[in-house]
Amino acid sequence: MPDAVLCHIISFLFTREAVKTSVLSHRWKNVWASIPVLDLDEEEYDADRYQPLGYNPADGFAQFVNRVLLFRFSGDIHRFRLVTKDMDDVSLIYAWISTAIRRNVVEFDLTVQRSTVPPFEIPKSLFMCSTLVRFKLWLHRGIRVMTPTSSNCFPSLKFLHVTVRFPDSDSMEKLFSRLPVLEELIIDGNFVESTTSNLDISAPKLKRLQTELRVFNHDMHFANFNAKCLHKAKIDFFDVEELKKHDYFLGLADRIHQIFAGIYDAKYLTVKAPLLAALDIGHQHLLPMFNNLNYLELQLHTCLCLHSLATVLKISPHLEHPKISRNRKQMYANVDEGELEPGWDELESVPVCLISHLKTICLWDFQGVSR
């Protein structure tokens, strides 16, 4: 079997497992050192080691990573995944990131779980890395984002996936502010704070957007949303229980307008109905017209959310393929008797899309309930 094939097979293993293959035979001794993929996960490392009394897993993991980078051949690193759990020596993490950048890393997956003192700050050199195309980041309140002052920020980045957990507001405002060539953005996770985040997304070449955020007691604004090339969007911001208490969010209608004003050019849209249902009749005019929308998936939480379907039909004159699906966990669970009543009111006029553009209608995953 050619060495190139062996390297490809080994590249699917955690780096610790890949290193173990060196004992199989003399030919396998240095194969692991040639693979362009490093998957370094402290939790996986700890699970595979006997830990005597007094052993510090973080020190053992750090020594292992240092040895891997020392003995690895000098070729480029295509994909670098780094997950630290208990490490508090940020200088080592900075050194490993610098090594990946020097080796022309293309895909980087970074998770620093432990909050450190001082807080871990994403190196500016990573923002300016000319080879970085895909970046995944776990962002929590213990991580700081300080973008470089120059305009050369993420010059080649096409894919960004950020999972947030109680993030620092200032970091959230800066991370998405300069994404000149980004084509796909995923933001998911939790906001549970009484602070304010001004989410500034500037990605003029963005084609696909997916947000799945649980927002509790948090004041979020879309201060800027520059995504003129957006083609496909999936929006999920609140769960139904939070929307029942939406009076907490001052100016909620304006926030919803900010969200949809940035994606009105999308051709494919998936949205959870409670986000639209939070708008009463007097605020529905705040929604923009979706003149390019061809495909819509509307996910219902309760029967009352059918009002949202009427709203979307009015603002989507060229809609061809609507799909109405239900949220399995919430559609019929813990609802009041009134919420099982039909939520559809007869329209004053037939929406344009139903007359001239509609091609298919899909009702997905519904079932009856006993009365």
C-alpha positions as CSV (number, residue, x, y, z in Angstrom):
1,M,0.0,0.0,0.0
2,P,1.5,3.4,-0.9
3,D,2.5,5.7,1.9
4,A,0.1,8.4,0.6
5,V,-2.8,5.9,1.1
6,L,-1.5,5.0,4.6
7,C,-1.3,8.7,5.5
8,H,-4.9,9.3,4.3
9,I,-6.2,6.4,6.4
10,I,-4.3,7.6,9.5
11,S,-5.5,11.1,9.1
12,F,-9.0,10.1,10.3
13,L,-7.6,9.1,13.7
14,F,-6.9,11.3,16.8
15,T,-3.3,12.2,16.7
16,R,-2.6,10.1,19.8
17,E,-3.9,7.0,18.0
18,A,-2.0,7.9,14.9
19,V,1.3,8.0,16.8
20,K,0.6,4.5,18.2
21,T,0.7,3.1,14.6
22,S,4.5,3.6,14.7
23,V,4.9,0.4,16.6
24,L,3.2,-1.8,14.0
25,S,6.3,-2.2,11.8
26,H,9.5,-0.5,10.7
27,R,7.7,0.9,7.7
28,W,5.0,2.5,9.9
29,K,7.5,4.1,12.2
30,N,7.3,7.6,10.8
31,V,4.2,7.5,8.7
32,W,2.2,9.5,11.3
33,A,4.7,12.4,11.1
34,S,3.8,13.0,7.4
35,I,0.1,13.3,7.7
36,P,-1.2,16.9,7.2
37,V,-3.9,16.6,9.9
38,L,-3.4,17.1,13.7
39,D,-6.3,16.2,16.0
40,L,-5.2,17.1,19.6
41,D,-7.9,16.7,22.2
42,E,-7.0,16.8,25.8
43,E,-10.1,14.9,26.9
44,E,-9.3,12.1,24.5
45,Y,-5.7,12.0,25.7
46,D,-6.8,11.8,29.4
47,A,-9.3,9.0,28.7
48,D,-6.5,6.9,27.2
49,R,-4.0,7.1,30.0
50,Y,-3.5,5.5,33.4
51,Q,-3.3,8.4,35.8
52,P,-1.2,7.7,38.9
53,L,-1.7,9.7,42.1
54,G,-0.4,13.3,41.7
55,Y,-0.4,13.1,37.9
56,N,-1.4,16.4,36.2
57,P,-3.3,15.6,33.0
58,A,-2.8,19.1,31.6
59,D,1.0,18.7,31.9
60,G,0.9,15.3,30.3
61,F,-1.1,16.6,27.3
62,A,1.2,19.7,26.9
63,Q,4.3,17.5,26.8
64,F,2.6,15.2,24.2
65,V,1.6,18.1,21.9
66,N,5.1,19.6,22.2
67,R,6.6,16.2,21.2
68,V,4.2,15.8,18.3
69,L,5.1,19.2,16.9
70,L,8.8,18.6,17.4
71,F,9.0,15.3,15.7
72,R,6.5,15.9,13.0
73,F,8.0,16.5,9.5
74,S,8.2,20.1,8.3
75,G,5.3,19.9,5.8
76,D,2.2,22.0,5.9
77,I,-0.6,21.4,8.3
78,H,-3.9,21.2,6.4
79,R,-6.3,20.7,9.3
80,F,-5.5,21.5,13.0
81,R,-7.9,20.7,15.8
82,L,-6.9,21.8,19.3
83,V,-9.1,21.1,22.4
84,T,-7.8,22.0,25.8
85,K,-9.7,21.3,29.0
86,D,-7.7,22.0,32.1
87,M,-4.7,23.9,30.7
88,D,-4.0,27.3,32.3
89,D,-0.6,28.0,30.6
90,V,-1.8,30.1,27.7
91,S,1.8,30.7,26.5
92,L,1.8,27.1,25.2
93,I,-1.5,27.5,23.4
94,Y,-0.2,30.6,21.7
95,A,3.0,28.7,20.7
96,W,0.9,25.9,19.2
97,I,-1.3,28.3,17.2
98,S,1.8,30.1,15.9
99,T,3.2,26.8,14.7
100,A,0.0,26.0,12.8
101,I,0.1,29.4,11.2
102,R,3.7,29.0,10.2
103,R,2.8,25.6,8.6
104,N,0.1,27.3,6.5
105,V,-2.9,25.8,8.3
106,V,-6.1,25.7,6.1
107,E,-8.7,24.4,8.6
108,F,-8.5,25.3,12.3
109,D,-10.8,24.0,15.1
110,L,-10.0,25.8,18.4
111,T,-11.6,25.0,21.8
112,V,-10.1,26.5,25.0
113,Q,-12.5,25.3,27.7
114,R,-10.9,26.7,30.9
115,S,-11.0,30.4,31.7
116,T,-7.5,31.6,32.4
117,V,-5.9,34.6,34.2
118,P,-5.2,36.7,32.2
119,P,-8.0,35.7,29.8
120,F,-7.0,33.8,26.6
121,E,-6.9,36.2,23.7
122,I,-7.2,34.9,20.2
123,P,-3.9,35.9,18.5
124,K,-4.1,38.7,15.9
125,S,-1.8,36.6,13.7
126,L,-4.7,34.1,13.4
127,F,-7.0,36.8,12.0
128,M,-4.3,37.8,9.5
129,C,-3.5,34.2,8.4
130,S,-3.5,34.2,4.6
131,T,-4.0,30.4,4.3
132,L,-6.9,30.0,6.8
133,V,-10.1,29.0,4.9
134,R,-12.2,27.2,7.6
135,F,-12.3,28.2,11.3
136,K,-14.4,26.7,14.2
137,L,-14.3,28.4,17.6
138,W,-15.8,27.8,21.0
139,L,-16.3,31.3,22.4
140,H,-17.1,31.8,26.1
141,R,-16.6,34.7,28.6
142,G,-13.1,33.6,29.3
143,I,-11.9,34.3,25.7
144,R,-11.2,37.7,24.3
145,V,-11.3,38.8,20.7
146,M,-9.0,41.7,19.6
147,T,-9.1,42.1,15.9
148,P,-6.1,43.7,14.2
149,T,-6.2,47.4,13.4
150,S,-5.3,46.7,9.7
151,S,-8.0,46.0,7.2
152,N,-6.3,42.6,6.3
153,C,-8.6,40.5,8.6
154,F,-9.4,36.9,7.7
155,P,-8.3,37.5,4.0
156,S,-9.1,33.9,2.9
157,L,-11.7,32.7,5.4
158,K,-14.7,31.1,3.6
159,F,-16.3,29.2,6.5
160,L,-16.8,30.3,10.1
161,H,-18.6,28.3,12.9
162,V,-18.7,29.9,16.3
163,T,-20.3,28.1,19.3
164,V,-21.0,30.6,22.1
165,R,-21.5,30.1,25.8
166,F,-22.1,33.3,27.8
167,P,-19.6,35.2,25.6
168,D,-18.0,38.5,26.3
169,S,-20.1,41.2,24.7
170,D,-17.1,43.1,23.3
171,S,-15.7,40.0,21.7
172,M,-19.1,39.2,20.0
173,E,-19.1,42.7,18.6
174,K,-15.7,42.4,17.1
175,L,-15.5,38.8,15.8
176,F,-17.9,39.2,12.9
177,S,-17.2,42.8,12.0
178,R,-14.7,42.1,9.1
179,L,-15.2,39.0,7.1
180,P,-14.5,40.1,3.5
181,V,-14.7,36.8,1.7
182,L,-16.7,34.6,4.1
183,E,-19.3,32.5,2.3
184,E,-20.8,30.4,5.2
185,L,-21.5,31.5,8.8
186,I,-22.8,29.3,11.6
187,I,-23.5,30.8,15.1
188,D,-25.0,28.6,17.8
189,G,-25.1,28.4,21.6
190,N,-26.4,30.3,24.6
191,F,-26.6,33.9,25.7
192,V,-27.6,34.1,29.4
193,E,-26.6,37.5,30.7
194,S,-28.2,40.8,31.5
195,T,-25.7,42.6,29.3
196,T,-26.1,44.0,25.8
197,S,-24.5,42.6,22.6
198,N,-24.3,44.6,19.4
199,L,-23.8,42.0,16.7
200,D,-22.0,43.6,13.9
201,I,-21.9,41.2,10.9
202,S,-20.1,42.4,7.8
203,A,-19.7,39.7,5.3
204,P,-20.5,41.1,1.8
205,K,-19.9,37.7,0.1
206,L,-21.9,35.6,2.6
207,K,-24.1,33.0,0.9
208,R,-25.2,30.8,3.8
209,L,-26.2,31.8,7.3
210,Q,-27.3,29.6,10.2
211,T,-28.1,30.8,13.7
212,E,-29.3,28.6,16.5
213,L,-29.1,30.8,19.6
214,R,-31.0,30.5,23.0
215,V,-31.3,34.0,24.3
216,F,-32.3,34.5,28.0
217,N,-32.3,37.8,29.8
218,H,-30.0,39.2,27.2
219,D,-30.4,42.4,25.2
220,M,-29.1,41.7,21.6
221,H,-29.0,44.1,18.7
222,F,-28.1,43.5,15.1
223,A,-26.2,46.8,14.8
224,N,-25.1,46.0,11.2
225,F,-25.8,43.2,8.9
226,N,-24.0,43.4,5.6
227,A,-24.7,40.3,3.6
228,K,-25.7,41.3,0.1
229,C,-25.0,38.0,-1.5
230,L,-27.0,35.8,1.0
231,H,-28.6,32.8,-0.7
232,K,-29.7,30.6,2.1
233,A,-30.6,31.3,5.8
234,K,-31.7,29.4,8.8
235,I,-32.9,31.5,11.8
236,D,-33.6,30.2,15.3
237,F,-33.3,32.7,18.1
238,F,-35.8,32.1,20.8
239,D,-37.7,29.2,22.2
240,V,-41.5,29.5,22.7
241,E,-41.4,29.8,26.4
242,E,-39.2,32.9,26.2
243,L,-41.4,34.5,23.6
244,K,-44.3,34.3,25.9
245,K,-42.4,36.7,28.1
246,H,-41.2,38.8,25.2
247,D,-42.3,42.1,26.9
248,Y,-39.0,41.8,28.7
249,F,-37.2,42.6,25.5
250,L,-37.6,46.3,25.0
251,G,-38.2,47.1,21.3
252,L,-38.5,43.4,20.4
253,A,-40.3,44.3,17.1
254,D,-37.3,46.4,16.1
255,R,-34.9,43.5,16.9
256,I,-36.8,41.1,14.7
257,H,-36.8,43.7,12.0
258,Q,-33.0,44.0,12.3
259,I,-32.7,40.2,11.9
260,F,-34.8,40.0,8.7
261,A,-33.6,43.2,7.2
262,G,-30.2,41.6,6.7
263,I,-31.5,38.4,5.0
264,Y,-34.3,39.7,2.7
265,D,-32.5,38.7,-0.4
266,A,-32.3,35.0,0.6
267,K,-33.8,32.4,-1.8
268,Y,-34.0,29.7,0.8
269,L,-35.2,30.4,4.3
270,T,-35.8,28.3,7.4
271,V,-37.3,30.0,10.4
272,K,-39.0,29.0,13.6
273,A,-42.5,30.5,13.8
274,P,-42.4,31.9,17.3
275,L,-39.9,34.5,16.1
276,L,-42.5,35.8,13.7
277,A,-45.4,35.2,16.1
278,A,-43.9,37.6,18.5
279,L,-44.9,40.4,16.1
280,D,-48.4,41.5,16.7
281,I,-50.6,42.8,13.8
282,G,-49.5,46.4,14.4
283,H,-45.8,45.5,13.9
284,Q,-46.0,43.2,10.9
285,H,-45.3,46.1,8.6
286,L,-41.8,46.2,9.9
287,L,-40.9,43.0,8.1
288,P,-39.2,43.5,4.7
289,M,-40.4,42.0,1.4
290,F,-38.7,38.8,0.5
291,N,-38.9,39.3,-3.3
292,N,-36.3,36.6,-4.1
293,L,-37.6,33.9,-1.7
294,N,-38.4,30.6,-3.5
295,Y,-38.2,28.0,-0.7
296,L,-39.5,28.5,2.8
297,E,-39.5,26.1,5.8
298,L,-41.6,27.3,8.7
299,Q,-41.2,25.4,11.9
300,L,-44.3,25.6,14.1
301,H,-44.3,25.3,17.9
302,T,-48.0,25.5,18.5
303,C,-51.1,25.7,16.4
304,L,-51.3,29.5,17.1
305,C,-48.1,29.9,15.2
306,L,-50.1,29.4,12.0
307,H,-50.6,33.1,12.1
308,S,-46.9,33.3,11.0
309,L,-47.6,31.5,7.8
310,A,-50.1,34.1,6.7
311,T,-47.5,36.8,7.5
312,V,-44.8,35.1,5.4
313,L,-47.1,34.5,2.5
314,K,-47.9,38.2,2.3
315,I,-44.3,39.3,2.2
316,S,-43.0,36.5,-0.2
317,P,-44.6,37.3,-3.6
318,H,-42.4,34.8,-5.5
319,L,-42.6,31.9,-3.1
320,E,-42.7,28.5,-4.9
321,H,-42.1,25.8,-2.3
322,P,-43.4,26.3,1.2
323,K,-42.8,23.6,3.8
324,I,-44.6,23.7,7.2
325,S,-43.1,21.4,9.8
326,R,-43.6,21.0,13.5
327,N,-41.3,21.0,16.4
328,R,-41.6,17.5,17.9
329,K,-40.6,18.6,21.4
330,Q,-43.0,21.5,21.7
331,M,-45.9,21.2,19.3
332,Y,-48.2,19.3,21.6
333,A,-46.3,19.3,24.8
334,N,-47.4,21.4,27.8
335,V,-49.8,23.5,25.8
336,D,-53.0,25.1,27.0
337,E,-56.3,24.0,25.6
338,G,-56.6,27.2,23.6
339,E,-53.3,26.6,21.9
340,L,-54.8,23.5,20.2
341,E,-57.4,25.6,18.5
342,P,-56.6,26.4,14.8
343,G,-54.5,29.5,14.6
344,W,-55.4,30.4,11.0
345,D,-57.6,33.4,10.2
346,E,-59.1,33.8,6.8
347,L,-57.1,36.2,4.7
348,E,-58.7,39.4,3.3
349,S,-57.1,38.7,-0.1
350,V,-55.2,35.8,-1.6
351,P,-51.4,36.3,-1.4
352,V,-49.8,36.8,-4.8
353,C,-47.5,33.7,-4.5
354,L,-50.5,31.4,-4.2
355,I,-52.0,32.7,-7.4
356,S,-49.0,32.9,-9.7
357,H,-45.9,31.1,-8.4
358,L,-46.8,28.2,-6.0
359,K,-45.5,24.8,-7.2
360,T,-45.5,22.5,-4.2
361,I,-46.7,22.5,-0.6
362,C,-45.2,20.2,2.0
363,L,-46.8,19.5,5.4
364,W,-44.2,17.6,7.4
365,D,-44.4,15.5,10.6
366,F,-47.9,16.4,11.8
367,Q,-50.2,14.2,13.7
368,G,-53.7,14.4,15.2
369,V,-54.5,14.7,19.0
370,S,-57.4,13.4,20.9
371,R,-59.9,15.9,22.2
